Amino acid sequence: MNEKGIIFNIQKYAVHDGPGIRTTVFLKGCPLQCRWCHNPESQKSEIEPANGFRVRQFLTDTPVSAEEEENIGQIVSAAEMMKEIEKDILFFDESGGGVTFSGGEPLMQPEFLAALLSACKAKEIHTAVDTCGHVPWKSFEKIYAKTDLFLYDLKLMNDADHVKYTGVSNRLILENLMKLTKAGKKIRVRVPLIPGITDTRKNLDGLADFLTSSKEIHHIDLLPYNFLSSSKYTKLNQPNQLGHLEVQSEEFLGEIKQHFENSGFIVNVGG
């Protein structure tokens, strides 16, 4: 429990990051640079200046210095993190919830994540890992036996488009997903619906065809676009590469939901 990692947020009473009421822990660092990223402050692996972000103390029993309060990211030990998680066990038990490790990409800190998952397993706390999948398979090998549920992001099936909009190829992502299915892990695929990019009929058809071929994936979460993160880019002195996109209508989201249901999937709009 001496392993340490960098977190940048904790969300209590989350209901969109897996079953039941959950505590979502956000780990810093991501191998992707999605143009629509809702947490651009997560992308860098290191602690960085807040630049106007509202920064708060995450662990109520772990004092931080005035200097640390001016930063995005906080170094914590697995033991400190578990002390905070255990405060919510009653809510987990009553709702069938648990802990979700998100980011960024939590598997960018595999040793820290593995320590947290082991500690949760010892306390019989349900665990979910929200991942983009673009990490070495050896990182998955460290944690998949300790993880109850994977929330696995799939964005674009065309590899050139994937490189254009996220900065990396999708090949490793798809390979790791197939390996997880063969390992018999419970997986919910999450599809961020970005107007004109990931929500096109061509891309959705490609996703449906690929997932149908796996025969092991049954649940899909459709994540509607929102623009609530746009102000973050200004504070980070980063350009908002997508600009302002129109939020999808309920009717359009219903059509996409029906599209995947027609392919035999159980579909949820939202996390």
N, C-alpha and C positions, 0 to 999 in steps of 0.2 A: 504493500500500500504506500510505498515511498515514491512511486513513480509520479512525475510531475508533468503537467501539460499546460497549454494556454487556452483559456476559454474567453469568449467575448460577450456572452449573454446566457442567461438562464430564464426560461419562461415557465412559470407555474400555471397549473390548471389548464394546460393546452388540451384541445379536443380535436385537432386536425393533424396530429402527428402519430397516428396509430390508435388502437382501441382504447376506450375509456378515458379517464382523466389522467393526464400525463405531465411529467416534468421534462421539458426539453432543454438539453444542455448543448450549447453551440460552441464547437471547437474551431479554433482559428486555422486558416490555411486551406487553399483549394488549388488543384492542378488545372482547373478550367477558368476561363475568363468570359463567361457568358455575357453577351451584350445586354441581356435583360436582368442580370443578377439582382435579386432583391436584398442581398446582404453584401454589397461591395466591400464593406469593412472587414469581411471575413477572408478575403482573397489572399492577403499577405500572411505568411506564416508567423512573422515576428510581431511583437507589440509595436503600435504606431501611435503618433499624436492624435488626440481626439478631434482637433480642428472644428470645434463647435458641436460635436456630438454630445448628447446627454449621456454622460457616463455615470454609472452608479456602482456601488459596492454590491457584488453578486452574492458573496458568502457572508451572511450576517454575523457569523462568529469569527471571521478572519479579518482583522483590521488591515486597512491599506493606507499607505502614506499619501500625502497631498500630491506628490509627484505621480503616483500610480493612478490617482483619480483623474489625471489629465491625459490618460492613455486609453486606447482601445485595446483591450486584452489584459488578462490577469493571469499570472502564474499561480496554479493551485496544485496541491497534491491530491492523489486519488482518495486518501483518507479524508481530507477536508471536503472534497466533493461529495463523498458518500454521507458524511454527516449532514449535509444540506439535503440530499436526496431522501434520506431516511425520515425527515420531518413530514414527508407526504405519504408515507406508507398507508395510513388509514384511507386516504382518498383512492390510492391504487386498489386496495383490497375491496372497497365498497363499489368501485366502478368497473373493475376488470382492467384497470389501466397499468401504468408503469412508467419507465424512463425511456426517452428517445434521445439518442446522440446524433446531433446534426452539425451543420457548419455553415459555410465552408464544407470541407470534406473531413469527417472524423477519422477516416483511415489514413490521413496524413500524419496522425499521431498514434500509430498502431499499438505501441507499448502502453501508453497511457490509457487508450481505449480498452485494451485487453484487461488491464487491471480493474477498470471500472466495471466491465462486464462480469468479470469473475466475482467481484464483490457483490454485485446485484444478484447474481445467481445464488450465492451463499445465503442471501436474505430472501430468496424466492420472489424477487421483483422482476416482473416481465420487462424484457428489453427489446428495443427496436433500434436499428442503425439506418439512418437516412444517408444514402451514398449515391454519388455520381458514377461510381464504378471504375473510374480511371486511376487505378492504383495497381501495383504489382500483385499478382495472385498470392504471393507469400504473405501479404498483409491480410488478405481475407483468411488465409489459413490460420493466422494467429487468433482470429475472433469468431469464425462462423459457428463453431460448436457451442459457443457461449451466448449466441444471439438467437432470440426467439423469433424475430421478424425483421426482414430487410425491406425497407422502403427504397426502391431502386428507380432512379431517375432515367428515363429515356426521352430524348429530345428530338433528334433528327436521324432518319435512316440513311439519307444520302451523305456519304462520307465527306465530299467536298463542301457541302453546306454545313456539316458539323464543324469542320475546320474553320470555315468562314465565321460562324457565329459563336463558337466556343473556344477557338484557338487550338483544339486538339482533334485527332481522328477519333472515330467512334469504335474502331476495331477492338481495342482492349476492353472497352465497356461491354460490347456484345459478347466477347469471349468469356469475360468474367461472369456475366449473367447466366450463360449456358452452364458454366461450371457450378455455379450455385444451385441451379435447378437439378443438376445431376447429383449434387450432394444432398438433395432432398430437403433443402431449406424452404421455409415459408416466405414467400415474396409477394409484395404488392408493388406493381409497376406504377410509377407516377409520371404523368406526362404534363409538363408545363405548356399551356396553350398560349403561344405568343402570336398575336394577329399577323397574318400574312407570312409567317415563318414556319412555326410548328403546327399550326392549325389548318394547313392546306389539305385538300382531299388527297393529294399525292402522298404527302408525308403520313397522314393518318392511315391510308391504305397500306403503306409499307410497314408501319408499326403493327397493324392488325395481322398482316401476313406473317411477319417475323414471329410475333408472340403466339400465334396459332400453331406454328410449326413446332414450338417448344413442347407443347402438350402438358406442361407442368405449371403454367402460370394461369391463374383464373381471375385474379382481381386487378382492376385498373382504377387508379385515382386520377381524375382529370383536374388539373389545377388552373382555374381561370386566370387570365392576365389581370393585374392591377398595376397602377402607376404610383403607389404609395412610397416607393423607394427613390423616386426621382430626386428629392431634395438631398439625399445622401451623397450623390455624385458631386453636387456643388460643394458640400462640406469637405469632400476628399480631394477637391481640385481635379476631378476626373470628368471627361466629357460623357454626357448621356448619349451614347451612340445611336440609340433607337429613337430618341425624341419622344413626342407624345403619340401614343397609339390609342385607338378607340377600344374601350372595354367591350368584350363580346356580350351579345344579347342573351337572355335566358333561352330564347328560341333556338339560337345557333348552338348554344351549349347542349340543349336537349337533342339536337340533331346529331352532334358528335357522340353523345352518350348512347343514342340509339344505334349508331353506326357500330360501336364496339359490342353492344349487347347482341346485335345481329350476328356477330362473329362468335358468340358463345361466352362472353366475359361478364363477370359481375362488375358493374361500373358504379363508381361514386364520384359525384362532382364536388370537389374539395378534397382536403387531406384525409 
